[in-house]
């Protein structure tokens, strides 16, 4: 298997987030316990802290899960055997979707624009038996593997058109002895 996509440290960042959220929730539960059972009369400030920390931990856990469960951590292809493995993040583990290349279908490219015009580039595709679209985030300027070009030619062409990184883009770049064109 050849790894054609890797999102380094993706799982580590998310697992650290999960640990922080669990600690926040436990602290909130501790605040609620001390507010209602260890003080007489009940401490309203501790109760508010507890409610906010528990609520924030639950909301953060939901957001972390909802935003990242369909993001690709790695994609490996064995072109000779015609198989691929997509690895998705799960808390403290990973979900591997393995199967023939034909199982990974409906590839498309999308530019997502966030606040202040920040653009991020993504491939979306489906895997047979997985209920949602899988998202592959591609940093701008990344040279894509030739295997990916054969698997998803239209999506790769759209990416290269949008980022100016196509195979013919190298011919547009000035060489060291050639002056840069200024319009």
Buried (B, 14 or more C-beta within 10 A) or exposed (E): BEEBBEBEEBBEEBBEBBEEBBEBBEBBBBBBEBBBEEEEEEBEEBBEBBBEBBEBBBEBBEEBBEEBBBBBBBBBBEBEEEBBBBBBBBBEEEEEBEBEBEBBEEBBBBEEEEEEEEEEBBBBBBBEEBEEBBBBBBEEEEEBBEBBBEBBEEBBEBBBEBBEBBEEEEEEEEEEEEEEEEE
